[in-house]
Amino acid sequence: MDDKTLVCKDCGAEFVFTAGEQQFYAEKGFENEPQRCPACRKARKDQRRNYNFNS
């Protein structure tokens, strides 16, 4: 597998989906590539965590 350059659906930034990440996704049975860059993934995760904490 080769590294892939993807575009974040939230901020439009390009990010690299490394061969190692692709292998990890395959081992976990994930069929879709990530749609968000690491920064947007973290922001979304933090947002969900705060929402659940405040509910």
PyMOL Python script that loads the backbone (N, CA, C, O; Angstrom):
from pymol import cmd

cmd.read_pdbstr("""\
ATOM      1  N   MET A   1       0.848  -1.186   0.000  1.00  0.00           N
ATOM      2  CA  MET A   1       0.000   0.000   0.000  1.00  0.00           C
ATOM      3  C   MET A   1       0.890   1.245   0.000  1.00  0.00           C
ATOM      4  O   MET A   1       1.958   1.265   0.610  1.00  0.00           O
ATOM      5  N   ASP A   2       0.435   2.250  -0.680  1.00  0.00           N
ATOM      6  CA  ASP A   2       1.127   3.535  -0.717  1.00  0.00           C
ATOM      7  C   ASP A   2       0.327   4.561   0.080  1.00  0.00           C
ATOM      8  O   ASP A   2      -0.886   4.425   0.241  1.00  0.00           O
ATOM      9  N   ASP A   3       1.018   5.593   0.580  1.00  0.00           N
ATOM     10  CA  ASP A   3       0.331   6.705   1.231  1.00  0.00           C
ATOM     11  C   ASP A   3      -0.625   7.355   0.239  1.00  0.00           C
ATOM     12  O   ASP A   3      -0.340   7.421  -0.957  1.00  0.00           O
ATOM     13  N   LYS A   4      -1.762   7.835   0.742  1.00  0.00           N
ATOM     14  CA  LYS A   4      -2.742   8.522  -0.095  1.00  0.00           C
ATOM     15  C   LYS A   4      -2.960   9.917   0.461  1.00  0.00           C
ATOM     16  O   LYS A   4      -2.984  10.114   1.676  1.00  0.00           O
ATOM     17  N   THR A   5      -3.119  10.877  -0.425  1.00  0.00           N
ATOM     18  CA  THR A   5      -3.477  12.233  -0.014  1.00  0.00           C
ATOM     19  C   THR A   5      -4.982  12.380  -0.176  1.00  0.00           C
ATOM     20  O   THR A   5      -5.528  12.195  -1.264  1.00  0.00           O
ATOM     21  N   LEU A   6      -5.644  12.718   0.931  1.00  0.00           N
ATOM     22  CA  LEU A   6      -7.090  12.892   0.940  1.00  0.00           C
ATOM     23  C   LEU A   6      -7.420  14.339   1.286  1.00  0.00           C
ATOM     24  O   LEU A   6      -6.564  15.080   1.768  1.00  0.00           O
ATOM     25  N   VAL A   7      -8.660  14.735   1.039  1.00  0.00           N
ATOM     26  CA  VAL A   7      -9.116  16.094   1.344  1.00  0.00           C
ATOM     27  C   VAL A   7     -10.198  16.015   2.417  1.00  0.00           C
ATOM     28  O   VAL A   7     -11.167  15.265   2.289  1.00  0.00           O
ATOM     29  N   CYS A   8     -10.018  16.795   3.469  1.00  0.00           N
ATOM     30  CA  CYS A   8     -10.961  16.827   4.590  1.00  0.00           C
ATOM     31  C   CYS A   8     -12.301  17.402   4.136  1.00  0.00           C
ATOM     32  O   CYS A   8     -12.350  18.435   3.468  1.00  0.00           O
ATOM     33  N   LYS A   9     -13.389  16.721   4.507  1.00  0.00           N
ATOM     34  CA  LYS A   9     -14.717  17.205   4.100  1.00  0.00           C
ATOM     35  C   LYS A   9     -15.175  18.397   4.921  1.00  0.00           C
ATOM     36  O   LYS A   9     -16.105  19.097   4.519  1.00  0.00           O
ATOM     37  N   ASP A  10     -14.539  18.646   6.074  1.00  0.00           N
ATOM     38  CA  ASP A  10     -14.931  19.779   6.907  1.00  0.00           C
ATOM     39  C   ASP A  10     -14.168  21.052   6.549  1.00  0.00           C
ATOM     40  O   ASP A  10     -14.777  22.092   6.296  1.00  0.00           O
ATOM     41  N   CYS A  11     -12.828  20.971   6.527  1.00  0.00           N
ATOM     42  CA  CYS A  11     -12.032  22.188   6.340  1.00  0.00           C
ATOM     43  C   CYS A  11     -11.387  22.289   4.961  1.00  0.00           C
ATOM     44  O   CYS A  11     -10.867  23.345   4.600  1.00  0.00           O
ATOM     45  N   GLY A  12     -11.415  21.209   4.189  1.00  0.00           N
ATOM     46  CA  GLY A  12     -10.858  21.234   2.842  1.00  0.00           C
ATOM     47  C   GLY A  12      -9.351  21.061   2.777  1.00  0.00           C
ATOM     48  O   GLY A  12      -8.770  21.126   1.694  1.00  0.00           O
ATOM     49  N   ALA A  13      -8.707  20.842   3.920  1.00  0.00           N
ATOM     50  CA  ALA A  13      -7.254  20.668   3.937  1.00  0.00           C
ATOM     51  C   ALA A  13      -6.884  19.276   3.436  1.00  0.00           C
ATOM     52  O   ALA A  13      -7.622  18.311   3.634  1.00  0.00           O
ATOM     53  N   GLU A  14      -5.736  19.193   2.790  1.00  0.00           N
ATOM     54  CA  GLU A  14      -5.220  17.898   2.380  1.00  0.00           C
ATOM     55  C   GLU A  14      -4.506  17.263   3.560  1.00  0.00           C
ATOM     56  O   GLU A  14      -3.845  17.948   4.341  1.00  0.00           O
ATOM     57  N   PHE A  15      -4.644  15.936   3.685  1.00  0.00           N
ATOM     58  CA  PHE A  15      -3.925  15.193   4.711  1.00  0.00           C
ATOM     59  C   PHE A  15      -3.534  13.837   4.152  1.00  0.00           C
ATOM     60  O   PHE A  15      -4.139  13.346   3.198  1.00  0.00           O
ATOM     61  N   VAL A  16      -2.516  13.239   4.756  1.00  0.00           N
ATOM     62  CA  VAL A  16      -1.981  11.974   4.262  1.00  0.00           C
ATOM     63  C   VAL A  16      -2.595  10.821   5.048  1.00  0.00           C
ATOM     64  O   VAL A  16      -2.578  10.811   6.279  1.00  0.00           O
ATOM     65  N   PHE A  17      -3.130   9.864   4.326  1.00  0.00           N
ATOM     66  CA  PHE A  17      -3.631   8.605   4.880  1.00  0.00           C
ATOM     67  C   PHE A  17      -2.513   7.601   4.642  1.00  0.00           C
ATOM     68  O   PHE A  17      -2.388   7.042   3.552  1.00  0.00           O
ATOM     69  N   THR A  18      -1.700   7.377   5.671  1.00  0.00           N
ATOM     70  CA  THR A  18      -0.478   6.597   5.497  1.00  0.00           C
ATOM     71  C   THR A  18      -0.769   5.122   5.246  1.00  0.00           C
ATOM     72  O   THR A  18      -1.860   4.625   5.524  1.00  0.00           O
ATOM     73  N   ALA A  19       0.237   4.442   4.714  1.00  0.00           N
ATOM     74  CA  ALA A  19       0.121   3.004   4.471  1.00  0.00           C
ATOM     75  C   ALA A  19      -0.159   2.278   5.781  1.00  0.00           C
ATOM     76  O   ALA A  19      -0.945   1.330   5.808  1.00  0.00           O
ATOM     77  N   GLY A  20       0.481   2.718   6.872  1.00  0.00           N
ATOM     78  CA  GLY A  20       0.242   2.101   8.177  1.00  0.00           C
ATOM     79  C   GLY A  20      -1.185   2.292   8.651  1.00  0.00           C
ATOM     80  O   GLY A  20      -1.789   1.371   9.201  1.00  0.00           O
ATOM     81  N   GLU A  21      -1.730   3.485   8.440  1.00  0.00           N
ATOM     82  CA  GLU A  21      -3.129   3.739   8.812  1.00  0.00           C
ATOM     83  C   GLU A  21      -4.064   2.894   7.961  1.00  0.00           C
ATOM     84  O   GLU A  21      -5.061   2.373   8.461  1.00  0.00           O
ATOM     85  N   GLN A  22      -3.749   2.758   6.683  1.00  0.00           N
ATOM     86  CA  GLN A  22      -4.575   1.945   5.799  1.00  0.00           C
ATOM     87  C   GLN A  22      -4.580   0.492   6.262  1.00  0.00           C
ATOM     88  O   GLN A  22      -5.616  -0.171   6.241  1.00  0.00           O
ATOM     89  N   GLN A  23      -3.419   0.007   6.678  1.00  0.00           N
ATOM     90  CA  GLN A  23      -3.320  -1.367   7.168  1.00  0.00           C
ATOM     91  C   GLN A  23      -4.145  -1.533   8.447  1.00  0.00           C
ATOM     92  O   GLN A  23      -4.850  -2.529   8.609  1.00  0.00           O
ATOM     93  N   PHE A  24      -4.054  -0.562   9.350  1.00  0.00           N
ATOM     94  CA  PHE A  24      -4.835  -0.583  10.586  1.00  0.00           C
ATOM     95  C   PHE A  24      -6.329  -0.626  10.270  1.00  0.00           C
ATOM     96  O   PHE A  24      -7.066  -1.426  10.845  1.00  0.00           O
ATOM     97  N   TYR A  25      -6.770   0.232   9.359  1.00  0.00           N
ATOM     98  CA  TYR A  25      -8.187   0.266   8.982  1.00  0.00           C
ATOM     99  C   TYR A  25      -8.613  -1.097   8.437  1.00  0.00           C
ATOM    100  O   TYR A  25      -9.684  -1.598   8.781  1.00  0.00           O
ATOM    101  N   ALA A  26      -7.773  -1.699   7.584  1.00  0.00           N
ATOM    102  CA  ALA A  26      -8.091  -2.999   6.994  1.00  0.00           C
ATOM    103  C   ALA A  26      -8.190  -4.075   8.076  1.00  0.00           C
ATOM    104  O   ALA A  26      -9.088  -4.916   8.038  1.00  0.00           O
ATOM    105  N   GLU A  27      -7.268  -4.048   9.038  1.00  0.00           N
ATOM    106  CA  GLU A  27      -7.280  -5.046  10.122  1.00  0.00           C
ATOM    107  C   GLU A  27      -8.526  -4.921  10.984  1.00  0.00           C
ATOM    108  O   GLU A  27      -9.035  -5.920  11.491  1.00  0.00           O
ATOM    109  N   LYS A  28      -9.017  -3.705  11.151  1.00  0.00           N
ATOM    110  CA  LYS A  28     -10.220  -3.468  11.951  1.00  0.00           C
ATOM    111  C   LYS A  28     -11.502  -3.707  11.152  1.00  0.00           C
ATOM    112  O   LYS A  28     -12.597  -3.675  11.712  1.00  0.00           O
ATOM    113  N   GLY A  29     -11.369  -3.943   9.857  1.00  0.00           N
ATOM    114  CA  GLY A  29     -12.536  -4.199   9.017  1.00  0.00           C
ATOM    115  C   GLY A  29     -13.231  -2.944   8.526  1.00  0.00           C
ATOM    116  O   GLY A  29     -14.341  -3.013   8.000  1.00  0.00           O
ATOM    117  N   PHE A  30     -12.578  -1.784   8.696  1.00  0.00           N
ATOM    118  CA  PHE A  30     -13.165  -0.532   8.207  1.00  0.00           C
ATOM    119  C   PHE A  30     -13.055  -0.505   6.686  1.00  0.00           C
ATOM    120  O   PHE A  30     -11.982  -0.750   6.134  1.00  0.00           O
ATOM    121  N   GLU A  31     -14.151  -0.211   6.018  1.00  0.00           N
ATOM    122  CA  GLU A  31     -14.162  -0.214   4.563  1.00  0.00           C
ATOM    123  C   GLU A  31     -13.994   1.177   3.973  1.00  0.00           C
ATOM    124  O   GLU A  31     -13.562   1.306   2.827  1.00  0.00           O
ATOM    125  N   ASN A  32     -14.324   2.217   4.725  1.00  0.00           N
ATOM    126  CA  ASN A  32     -14.250   3.587   4.220  1.00  0.00           C
ATOM    127  C   ASN A  32     -12.977   4.276   4.678  1.00  0.00           C
ATOM    128  O   ASN A  32     -12.489   4.037   5.782  1.00  0.00           O
ATOM    129  N   GLU A  33     -12.451   5.125   3.822  1.00  0.00           N
ATOM    130  CA  GLU A  33     -11.300   5.942   4.190  1.00  0.00           C
ATOM    131  C   GLU A  33     -11.777   7.072   5.093  1.00  0.00           C
ATOM    132  O   GLU A  33     -12.950   7.443   5.045  1.00  0.00           O
ATOM    133  N   PRO A  34     -10.884   7.626   5.920  1.00  0.00           N
ATOM    134  CA  PRO A  34     -11.298   8.759   6.753  1.00  0.00           C
ATOM    135  C   PRO A  34     -11.684   9.947   5.888  1.00  0.00           C
ATOM    136  O   PRO A  34     -11.073  10.185   4.846  1.00  0.00           O
ATOM    137  N   GLN A  35     -12.685  10.687   6.312  1.00  0.00           N
ATOM    138  CA  GLN A  35     -13.149  11.837   5.545  1.00  0.00           C
ATOM    139  C   GLN A  35     -12.702  13.149   6.153  1.00  0.00           C
ATOM    140  O   GLN A  35     -12.828  14.205   5.533  1.00  0.00           O
ATOM    141  N   ARG A  36     -12.174  13.082   7.382  1.00  0.00           N
ATOM    142  CA  ARG A  36     -11.733  14.296   8.071  1.00  0.00           C
ATOM    143  C   ARG A  36     -10.251  14.198   8.400  1.00  0.00           C
ATOM    144  O   ARG A  36      -9.728  13.114   8.661  1.00  0.00           O
ATOM    145  N   CYS A  37      -9.582  15.351   8.382  1.00  0.00           N
ATOM    146  CA  CYS A  37      -8.169  15.409   8.753  1.00  0.00           C
ATOM    147  C   CYS A  37      -8.050  15.155  10.256  1.00  0.00           C
ATOM    148  O   CYS A  37      -9.042  15.261  10.977  1.00  0.00           O
ATOM    149  N   PRO A  38      -6.860  14.825  10.731  1.00  0.00           N
ATOM    150  CA  PRO A  38      -6.705  14.560  12.172  1.00  0.00           C
ATOM    151  C   PRO A  38      -7.191  15.700  13.067  1.00  0.00           C
ATOM    152  O   PRO A  38      -7.777  15.436  14.117  1.00  0.00           O
ATOM    153  N   ALA A  39      -6.967  16.946  12.687  1.00  0.00           N
ATOM    154  CA  ALA A  39      -7.406  18.076  13.509  1.00  0.00           C
ATOM    155  C   ALA A  39      -8.935  18.128  13.597  1.00  0.00           C
ATOM    156  O   ALA A  39      -9.486  18.350  14.675  1.00  0.00           O
ATOM    157  N   CYS A  40      -9.615  17.925  12.476  1.00  0.00           N
ATOM    158  CA  CYS A  40     -11.084  17.954  12.482  1.00  0.00           C
ATOM    159  C   CYS A  40     -11.651  16.726  13.193  1.00  0.00           C
ATOM    160  O   CYS A  40     -12.690  16.821  13.847  1.00  0.00           O
ATOM    161  N   ARG A  41     -10.981  15.572  13.076  1.00  0.00           N
ATOM    162  CA  ARG A  41     -11.413  14.384  13.809  1.00  0.00           C
ATOM    163  C   ARG A  41     -11.340  14.644  15.313  1.00  0.00           C
ATOM    164  O   ARG A  41     -12.259  14.298  16.054  1.00  0.00           O
ATOM    165  N   LYS A  42     -10.245  15.253  15.756  1.00  0.00           N
ATOM    166  CA  LYS A  42     -10.079  15.550  17.178  1.00  0.00           C
ATOM    167  C   LYS A  42     -11.126  16.559  17.642  1.00  0.00           C
ATOM    168  O   LYS A  42     -11.719  16.392  18.708  1.00  0.00           O
ATOM    169  N   ALA A  43     -11.356  17.601  16.849  1.00  0.00           N
ATOM    170  CA  ALA A  43     -12.347  18.614  17.220  1.00  0.00           C
ATOM    171  C   ALA A  43     -13.734  17.991  17.322  1.00  0.00           C
ATOM    172  O   ALA A  43     -14.489  18.299  18.245  1.00  0.00           O
ATOM    173  N   ARG A  44     -14.066  17.129  16.392  1.00  0.00           N
ATOM    174  CA  ARG A  44     -15.377  16.476  16.406  1.00  0.00           C
ATOM    175  C   ARG A  44     -15.506  15.550  17.617  1.00  0.00           C
ATOM    176  O   ARG A  44     -16.552  15.509  18.266  1.00  0.00           O
ATOM    177  N   LYS A  45     -14.441  14.810  17.914  1.00  0.00           N
ATOM    178  CA  LYS A  45     -14.447  13.922  19.067  1.00  0.00           C
ATOM    179  C   LYS A  45     -14.601  14.723  20.360  1.00  0.00           C
ATOM    180  O   LYS A  45     -15.385  14.350  21.233  1.00  0.00           O
ATOM    181  N   ASP A  46     -13.852  15.823  20.484  1.00  0.00           N
ATOM    182  CA  ASP A  46     -13.946  16.673  21.668  1.00  0.00           C
ATOM    183  C   ASP A  46     -15.345  17.270  21.804  1.00  0.00           C
ATOM    184  O   ASP A  46     -15.881  17.376  22.907  1.00  0.00           O
ATOM    185  N   GLN A  47     -15.927  17.657  20.671  1.00  0.00           N
ATOM    186  CA  GLN A  47     -17.267  18.241  20.684  1.00  0.00           C
ATOM    187  C   GLN A  47     -18.288  17.210  21.183  1.00  0.00           C
ATOM    188  O   GLN A  47     -19.157  17.536  21.991  1.00  0.00           O
ATOM    189  N   ARG A  48     -18.181  15.979  20.706  1.00  0.00           N
ATOM    190  CA  ARG A  48     -19.090  14.921  21.159  1.00  0.00           C
ATOM    191  C   ARG A  48     -18.887  14.637  22.639  1.00  0.00           C
ATOM    192  O   ARG A  48     -19.850  14.443  23.380  1.00  0.00           O
ATOM    193  N   ARG A  49     -17.626  14.615  23.067  1.00  0.00           N
ATOM    194  CA  ARG A  49     -17.309  14.344  24.474  1.00  0.00           C
ATOM    195  C   ARG A  49     -17.902  15.437  25.366  1.00  0.00           C
ATOM    196  O   ARG A  49     -18.478  15.130  26.409  1.00  0.00           O
ATOM    197  N   ASN A  50     -17.771  16.691  24.977  1.00  0.00           N
ATOM    198  CA  ASN A  50     -18.320  17.792  25.762  1.00  0.00           C
ATOM    199  C   ASN A  50     -19.836  17.768  25.783  1.00  0.00           C
ATOM    200  O   ASN A  50     -20.449  18.076  26.805  1.00  0.00           O
ATOM    201  N   TYR A  51     -20.451  17.401  24.655  1.00  0.00           N
ATOM    202  CA  TYR A  51     -21.903  17.321  24.589  1.00  0.00           C
ATOM    203  C   TYR A  51     -22.405  16.248  25.550  1.00  0.00           C
ATOM    204  O   TYR A  51     -23.363  16.470  26.290  1.00  0.00           O
ATOM    205  N   ASN A  52     -21.750  15.073  25.537  1.00  0.00           N
ATOM    206  CA  ASN A  52     -22.170  13.982  26.419  1.00  0.00           C
ATOM    207  C   ASN A  52     -21.934  14.339  27.885  1.00  0.00           C
ATOM    208  O   ASN A  52     -22.703  13.939  28.759  1.00  0.00           O
ATOM    209  N   PHE A  53     -20.876  15.085  28.148  1.00  0.00           N
ATOM    210  CA  PHE A  53     -20.561  15.477  29.517  1.00  0.00           C
ATOM    211  C   PHE A  53     -21.576  16.474  30.050  1.00  0.00           C
ATOM    212  O   PHE A  53     -21.943  16.420  31.224  1.00  0.00           O
ATOM    213  N   ASN A  54     -22.032  17.386  29.194  1.00  0.00           N
ATOM    214  CA  ASN A  54     -22.939  18.443  29.612  1.00  0.00           C
ATOM    215  C   ASN A  54     -24.409  18.021  29.591  1.00  0.00           C
ATOM    216  O   ASN A  54     -25.267  18.760  30.074  1.00  0.00           O
ATOM    217  N   SER A  55     -24.703  16.872  29.054  1.00  0.00           N
ATOM    218  CA  SER A  55     -26.106  16.429  28.962  1.00  0.00           C
ATOM    219  C   SER A  55     -26.619  15.874  30.272  1.00  0.00           C
ATOM    220  O   SER A  55     -27.776  15.462  30.357  1.00  0.00           O
TER     221      SER A  55
END
""", "prot")
cmd.dss("prot")
cmd.show_as("cartoon", "prot")
cmd.util.cbc("prot")
cmd.orient("prot")
